Amino acid sequence: MADIGKFVDKAYEGQDFAALVKAPVASLQGVSDKMAEALKEALGVQTVGDLARNKYVLWAQAIEALSH
């Protein structure tokens, strides 16, 4: 498994990717509970997987990739 300690809070470091995709978005380093609540209210994002599959995130990634 890749070293994901840089990306998730310490409590989630030992989890595999299948578990992390179901983890609360606040499990990502730098995402506070307050930010997670704002993401939930604004975009319906509750888990890491929700964030990864969010259409706005995907659109932004596509725009950025095509800008090169």
C-alpha positions as CSV (number, residue, x, y, z in Angstrom):
1,M,0.0,0.0,0.0
2,A,1.2,3.5,-0.8
3,D,2.2,5.8,2.1
4,I,-0.9,7.9,2.5
5,G,0.1,9.4,5.9
6,K,0.7,12.7,4.2
7,F,-2.8,12.9,3.0
8,V,-5.0,11.6,5.9
9,D,-5.3,12.3,9.6
10,K,-3.3,10.1,11.8
11,A,-6.4,8.1,12.9
12,Y,-6.9,7.0,9.3
13,E,-3.2,6.1,8.4
14,G,-3.6,2.4,8.8
15,Q,-6.8,2.0,6.8
16,D,-6.8,0.6,3.3
17,F,-8.1,2.5,0.3
18,A,-11.5,0.7,0.3
19,A,-12.1,2.0,3.9
20,L,-10.7,5.4,3.2
21,V,-13.1,6.0,0.3
22,K,-15.9,5.6,2.9
23,A,-14.2,7.8,5.5
24,P,-15.5,11.2,6.3
25,V,-14.1,14.0,4.2
26,A,-12.7,15.5,7.4
27,S,-10.3,12.5,7.5
28,L,-8.2,14.3,4.8
29,Q,-5.4,16.4,6.3
30,G,-6.3,20.1,6.3
31,V,-10.1,19.5,6.1
32,S,-11.6,20.6,9.4
33,D,-15.0,19.5,10.7
34,K,-16.3,23.0,9.8
35,M,-15.0,22.7,6.2
36,A,-16.5,19.2,6.0
37,E,-19.9,20.6,7.1
38,A,-19.7,23.3,4.5
39,L,-18.9,20.8,1.8
40,K,-21.9,18.7,2.9
41,E,-24.2,21.7,2.8
42,A,-22.9,23.1,-0.5
43,L,-22.2,20.0,-2.5
44,G,-23.6,17.0,-0.7
45,V,-20.1,15.7,0.0
46,Q,-19.8,13.6,3.1
47,T,-17.0,11.0,2.3
48,V,-13.7,11.0,0.6
49,G,-15.4,9.0,-2.2
50,D,-18.1,11.7,-2.5
51,L,-15.5,14.3,-3.0
52,A,-13.6,12.2,-5.5
53,R,-16.7,11.7,-7.6
54,N,-18.1,15.2,-7.3
55,K,-19.0,16.5,-10.7
56,Y,-17.5,20.0,-9.9
57,V,-14.2,18.5,-8.8
58,L,-14.1,16.3,-11.9
59,W,-14.9,19.3,-14.2
60,A,-12.2,21.4,-12.5
61,Q,-9.7,18.5,-12.9
62,A,-10.6,18.2,-16.6
63,I,-10.2,21.9,-17.2
64,E,-6.9,22.0,-15.5
65,A,-5.6,18.9,-17.3
66,L,-6.7,20.3,-20.7
67,S,-5.0,23.6,-20.0
68,H,-1.5,22.2,-20.5
